[in-house]
Amino acid sequence: MQIKRRKSRVIKIGNLLIGGNNPVAIQSMTKCRTADIDKVLKQIRELENAGCEIVRLAVKDIQDARSLKKIKREAKLPLVADIHFDYRLALEAIESGVDKIRLNPGNIYKKEEIREVVAGLKAAKIPLRIGLNSGSVRDLRSKSAADKLVKSALEYIRIVEGFKFYNIVVSLKASNVLDTVSAYNKLSGLCDYPLHLGVTATGSPFAGAIKSSVALGSLLLGGIGDTIRVSLTDIPVREVYAAKVILESLGLRKFGPSIISCPTCGRCAVDLVKIVRELEEKLAAMTLGPKSRKALRIAVMGCVVNGPGEAKEADIGVAFGKSAGLLFKKGKPVKKVAYADCVDVLLKEIAK
């Protein structure tokens, strides 16, 4: 199956192109005060190493906005300034050199204020994200949350286009999966602007990853989406890891080795969960540089029922019996592997 992508216009964010036939990009957000420059830069470096491609920063006051100048000098990722309530913070963020501005139509909606921000965006030649959230969208007397989001987005788009500005990205995030999917599906046929996908306020890492996977997976399968963020109540890099899995599982991106492992049952005689967790953590550290991002399928199987077959079909695999495993490479058995040595052996094979 090949996903047919929605036709969207191409927008440049820093040195990154989104929309059109460009890969679906991964976004995340720093989770500390933007004025705390050292902490912000540390999180941005961690995000970059994890595979993030765009990072958004909350701008609550003038100190945050002015801190963006130094952050921009040192950060490699494109920076998006997240602006609410006070349009003047957007103007200051533009002066600080950010690569994109996000405005929330729910709290910055006066036409003259929007006009001033658009004038600044034009002068700096950077895009605007019209970013709607169901929790802050103004009551437009629509029947459903999805309709409110779409109606608000279209009204804001018309205002911005009225200033002859078309360098736009749009997002419509709800905390409800069905509302999110419905809103994006409706808007996708009403404009050709790139769409940034996400479900807002998803909750804990486990529940949030599942909700995001359901919503984003549904939309991406339908060809909708040019950038994504998996919003989790967790550290930023975990959002990136979840986003990478979603994109890889749909065949939209390849970032490095992927693990196939059995769920274990009463036939499994080794602690497979421990092996998989350790391998996953060490692979995350291995796949930082572009040279090591091999798109290999790594099978780690716990018994002789499906283990040998899955291991043969993978690029590299181990199928365990009672105490030891059999290492497979490109479909052929290579040697026996002790349980204690399994992770190290796999990592060496991956690195070759």
C-alpha positions as CSV (number, residue, x, y, z in Angstrom):
1,M,0.0,0.0,0.0
2,Q,1.3,3.5,-0.9
3,I,-0.2,6.5,0.9
4,K,-1.3,9.3,-1.6
5,R,-0.4,12.6,0.1
6,R,-2.7,15.6,0.0
7,K,-1.4,18.3,-2.3
8,S,-0.3,21.2,-0.2
9,R,1.8,24.3,-0.9
10,V,5.5,24.3,0.1
11,I,6.4,26.5,3.0
12,K,10.0,27.2,4.3
13,I,10.7,27.1,8.0
14,G,14.4,28.0,8.5
15,N,16.2,25.7,6.2
16,L,13.4,23.1,6.3
17,L,10.8,22.7,3.6
18,I,7.4,21.3,4.5
19,G,4.4,20.6,2.3
20,G,4.3,19.3,-1.2
21,N,6.3,16.1,-1.6
22,N,8.6,16.9,1.3
23,P,8.8,14.3,4.2
24,V,6.4,14.7,7.1
25,A,8.4,16.7,9.6
26,I,8.6,16.0,13.4
27,Q,8.0,18.9,15.8
28,S,8.3,19.1,19.6
29,M,8.3,21.9,22.2
30,T,10.7,22.9,24.9
31,K,9.2,22.5,28.4
32,C,11.0,25.1,30.5
33,R,10.9,28.9,30.7
34,T,12.3,30.3,27.5
35,A,14.2,33.0,29.4
36,D,16.2,30.2,31.0
37,I,18.5,30.1,28.0
38,D,20.8,27.3,29.1
39,K,18.0,24.9,29.9
40,V,16.3,25.7,26.6
41,L,19.5,25.1,24.6
42,K,20.0,21.8,26.4
43,Q,16.5,20.6,25.6
44,I,16.9,21.7,21.9
45,R,20.2,19.8,21.6
46,E,18.5,16.7,23.1
47,L,15.6,17.1,20.7
48,E,17.9,17.5,17.7
49,N,19.8,14.3,18.7
50,A,16.6,12.5,19.0
51,G,15.5,13.4,15.5
52,C,13.3,16.4,16.0
53,E,13.2,18.8,13.0
54,I,11.3,21.8,14.3
55,V,11.1,23.1,17.9
56,R,8.5,25.5,19.4
57,L,9.1,27.7,22.4
58,A,6.6,29.3,24.7
59,V,6.8,33.1,24.8
60,K,5.0,34.4,27.8
61,D,6.6,37.8,28.3
62,I,9.1,40.3,26.8
63,Q,12.0,38.5,28.6
64,D,11.1,35.3,26.8
65,A,10.8,37.1,23.5
66,R,14.2,38.8,23.8
67,S,15.9,35.6,25.0
68,L,15.1,34.1,21.6
69,K,17.8,36.1,20.0
70,K,20.6,34.3,21.8
71,I,18.8,31.0,21.5
72,K,18.6,31.5,17.8
73,R,22.3,32.2,17.5
74,E,23.2,28.8,19.1
75,A,20.4,26.5,18.1
76,K,20.5,24.5,14.9
77,L,16.8,23.6,14.7
78,P,14.2,26.0,13.2
79,L,12.6,27.9,16.0
80,V,8.8,28.6,16.3
81,A,7.7,31.3,18.8
82,D,4.4,30.3,20.5
83,I,2.4,33.5,21.1
84,H,-0.8,34.0,23.0
85,F,-2.8,37.1,24.2
86,D,-0.2,39.8,23.4
87,Y,0.6,40.3,19.7
88,R,3.5,42.6,20.6
89,L,5.4,39.5,21.8
90,A,5.2,38.2,18.2
91,L,6.8,41.4,16.9
92,E,9.6,41.1,19.4
93,A,10.1,37.4,18.5
94,I,10.3,38.3,14.8
95,E,13.0,40.9,15.8
96,S,14.8,38.2,17.7
97,G,15.1,36.2,14.5
98,V,12.7,33.2,14.9
99,D,11.8,31.1,11.9
100,K,8.0,31.0,12.4
101,I,5.3,32.6,14.5
102,R,2.4,30.7,16.0
103,L,-0.7,32.7,16.8
104,N,-3.8,31.4,18.5
105,P,-7.0,32.8,17.0
106,G,-8.7,32.2,20.3
107,N,-6.8,35.0,22.0
108,I,-5.2,37.1,19.3
109,Y,-8.1,38.0,17.0
110,K,-8.2,41.8,16.6
111,K,-7.7,42.7,12.9
112,E,-5.3,45.5,13.5
113,E,-3.1,43.4,15.7
114,I,-3.1,40.6,13.1
115,R,-2.2,43.2,10.5
116,E,0.9,44.3,12.5
117,V,2.1,40.8,13.0
118,V,1.6,40.0,9.3
119,A,3.6,43.1,8.3
120,G,6.4,41.8,10.5
121,L,6.3,38.4,9.0
122,K,6.4,39.8,5.5
123,A,9.4,41.9,6.3
124,A,11.2,38.9,7.8
125,K,10.0,36.5,5.1
126,I,8.9,33.9,7.6
127,P,5.6,31.9,7.9
128,L,2.7,32.0,10.3
129,R,1.1,29.0,11.9
130,I,-2.5,29.6,12.6
131,G,-2.8,27.3,15.6
132,L,-6.2,26.5,17.0
133,N,-6.9,24.5,20.1
134,S,-10.4,23.4,21.1
135,G,-9.9,24.7,24.6
136,S,-9.3,28.2,23.5
137,V,-11.4,28.6,20.4
138,R,-14.0,31.3,20.6
139,D,-17.7,30.3,20.6
140,L,-18.8,30.6,17.1
141,R,-22.2,28.9,17.7
142,S,-21.3,25.8,15.7
143,K,-22.8,22.5,16.7
144,S,-19.6,20.5,17.2
145,A,-16.0,21.2,18.4
146,A,-14.7,20.2,14.9
147,D,-17.0,22.7,13.2
148,K,-15.9,25.4,15.5
149,L,-12.3,24.7,14.8
150,V,-12.8,24.7,11.1
151,K,-14.9,27.8,11.0
152,S,-12.5,29.7,13.2
153,A,-9.5,28.6,11.0
154,L,-11.2,29.7,7.8
155,E,-12.2,33.1,9.2
156,Y,-8.6,33.7,10.4
157,I,-7.2,32.5,7.1
158,R,-9.4,35.0,5.2
159,I,-8.2,37.8,7.5
160,V,-4.6,37.0,6.9
161,E,-5.1,36.5,3.2
162,G,-6.8,39.9,3.1
163,F,-3.3,41.3,3.9
164,K,-1.9,39.5,0.9
165,F,-0.1,37.0,3.0
166,Y,-0.1,33.3,2.1
167,N,2.9,31.9,3.9
168,I,0.7,29.9,6.2
169,V,0.6,26.6,8.2
170,V,-2.6,25.6,10.0
171,S,-3.3,23.3,13.0
172,L,-6.6,22.4,14.6
173,K,-6.0,20.4,17.8
174,A,-8.6,19.0,20.1
175,S,-8.1,16.8,23.1
176,N,-10.8,14.5,21.7
177,V,-9.5,12.1,19.0
178,L,-12.7,12.1,16.9
179,D,-13.0,15.9,17.0
180,T,-9.4,16.2,15.9
181,V,-9.7,13.8,13.0
182,S,-13.0,15.3,11.9
183,A,-11.6,18.9,11.9
184,Y,-8.5,18.1,9.9
185,N,-10.5,16.0,7.4
186,K,-12.9,18.9,6.9
187,L,-10.3,21.6,6.5
188,S,-8.0,19.5,4.3
189,G,-10.4,19.9,1.3
190,L,-11.0,23.6,1.9
191,C,-7.4,25.0,1.6
192,D,-4.0,23.9,0.3
193,Y,-2.0,25.2,3.2
194,P,0.3,22.6,5.0
195,L,-1.3,21.1,8.0
196,H,0.5,20.5,11.3
197,L,-1.1,17.5,13.1
198,G,-1.5,16.9,16.8
199,V,-3.9,16.0,19.6
200,T,-3.7,18.4,22.5
201,A,-3.7,17.6,26.2
202,T,-3.5,13.9,25.6
203,G,-2.4,13.1,29.2
204,S,0.1,10.5,30.4
205,P,2.9,9.1,28.1
206,F,1.1,5.8,27.6
207,A,-2.4,7.1,27.0
208,G,-1.1,10.1,25.1
209,A,1.0,8.0,22.7
210,I,-2.0,5.8,22.0
211,K,-4.4,8.7,21.4
212,S,-1.9,10.5,19.1
213,S,-1.2,7.3,17.2
214,V,-4.9,6.7,16.6
215,A,-5.6,10.3,15.4
216,L,-2.4,11.0,13.5
217,G,-2.3,7.5,12.0
218,S,-5.8,7.9,10.7
219,L,-5.0,11.3,9.1
220,L,-1.7,10.3,7.7
221,L,-3.1,7.2,6.2
222,G,-5.5,9.5,4.4
223,G,-2.6,11.5,3.1
224,I,-3.3,14.4,5.4
225,G,-0.5,16.1,7.4
226,D,2.8,17.8,6.7
227,T,4.3,18.1,10.2
228,I,3.3,16.3,13.4
229,R,3.7,16.7,17.1
230,V,2.9,14.0,19.7
231,S,2.0,16.0,22.8
232,L,2.8,14.1,26.0
233,T,3.0,14.9,29.6
234,D,6.6,13.8,29.5
235,I,10.1,15.0,28.6
236,P,10.3,16.4,25.0
237,V,12.5,13.7,23.5
238,R,9.8,11.1,24.2
239,E,7.4,13.0,22.0
240,V,10.0,12.7,19.2
241,Y,10.5,8.9,19.7
242,A,6.7,8.4,19.5
243,A,6.4,10.5,16.4
244,K,9.2,8.5,14.7
245,V,7.4,5.2,15.4
246,I,4.2,6.6,14.0
247,L,5.8,7.7,10.8
248,E,8.0,4.6,10.4
249,S,5.0,2.3,11.0
250,L,3.2,4.0,8.0
251,G,6.2,3.8,5.8
252,L,6.4,7.6,5.6
253,R,9.9,7.9,7.1
254,K,12.8,5.7,8.0
255,F,15.1,6.9,10.9
256,G,17.1,3.8,11.8
257,P,16.9,0.2,13.1
258,S,13.4,-0.8,14.2
259,I,12.7,-3.6,16.7
260,I,10.3,-6.5,16.2
261,S,9.7,-8.4,19.4
262,C,7.1,-10.9,20.5
263,P,4.7,-10.1,23.4
264,T,6.0,-13.1,25.4
265,C,3.9,-15.9,26.8
266,G,4.3,-19.0,29.0
267,R,6.6,-20.5,26.5
268,C,9.2,-17.7,26.8
269,A,12.1,-18.9,29.1
270,V,14.1,-15.6,29.1
271,D,13.5,-12.1,30.3
272,L,12.7,-10.7,26.8
273,V,11.3,-7.5,28.2
274,K,14.6,-6.6,29.7
275,I,16.5,-7.3,26.5
276,V,14.2,-5.2,24.4
277,R,14.2,-2.3,26.7
278,E,18.0,-2.3,26.9
279,L,18.3,-2.7,23.2
280,E,15.9,0.1,22.5
281,E,17.7,2.5,24.9
282,K,21.1,1.7,23.3
283,L,19.8,2.0,19.8
284,A,18.5,5.5,20.5
285,A,22.0,6.5,21.5
286,M,23.5,4.8,18.4
287,T,21.2,6.4,15.8
288,L,22.1,10.0,16.5
289,G,24.3,10.5,13.5
290,P,23.2,10.2,9.8
291,K,25.8,7.5,9.1
292,S,24.3,5.1,11.7
293,R,20.7,5.5,10.6
294,K,20.4,2.2,8.8
295,A,16.8,1.2,8.2
296,L,17.3,-2.4,9.6
297,R,14.6,-4.6,11.0
298,I,15.8,-6.3,14.2
299,A,13.8,-9.3,15.5
300,V,14.0,-10.3,19.2
301,M,11.8,-13.4,19.7
302,G,11.2,-15.4,22.9
303,C,10.4,-18.9,21.7
304,V,10.6,-21.5,18.9
305,V,7.0,-21.1,17.6
306,N,7.3,-17.9,15.6
307,G,10.8,-16.9,16.6
308,P,12.9,-18.6,13.9
309,G,10.5,-17.4,11.2
310,E,10.5,-13.8,12.3
311,A,14.2,-13.8,12.9
312,K,14.8,-15.1,9.3
313,E,12.6,-12.4,7.8
314,A,14.4,-9.6,9.7
315,D,17.7,-8.2,8.7
316,I,19.1,-9.3,12.0
317,G,17.4,-11.5,14.6
318,V,17.6,-13.7,17.7
319,A,15.2,-16.5,18.5
320,F,15.5,-17.8,22.0
321,G,15.1,-21.3,23.3
322,K,15.5,-22.4,26.9
323,S,18.7,-20.7,27.7
324,A,20.4,-19.4,24.5
325,G,19.3,-17.8,21.3
326,L,20.1,-18.4,17.7
327,L,21.4,-15.4,15.8
328,F,20.1,-14.9,12.2
329,K,21.5,-12.5,9.7
330,K,19.8,-11.9,6.3
331,G,17.7,-15.0,6.8
332,K,20.5,-17.4,7.7
333,P,21.5,-18.8,11.1
334,V,24.9,-17.6,12.2
335,K,25.7,-18.7,15.7
336,K,24.3,-19.3,19.2
337,V,24.1,-16.4,21.5
338,A,24.0,-16.4,25.3
339,Y,21.2,-14.5,27.0
340,A,23.6,-12.2,28.8
341,D,25.4,-11.3,25.6
342,C,22.4,-10.8,23.4
343,V,22.2,-7.0,23.4
344,D,26.0,-6.5,22.8
345,V,26.0,-9.0,20.0
346,L,23.0,-7.4,18.2
347,L,24.5,-3.9,18.6
348,K,27.8,-5.1,17.0
349,E,25.9,-6.6,14.1
350,I,23.9,-3.5,13.6
351,A,27.0,-1.3,13.6
352,K,28.8,-3.4,10.9
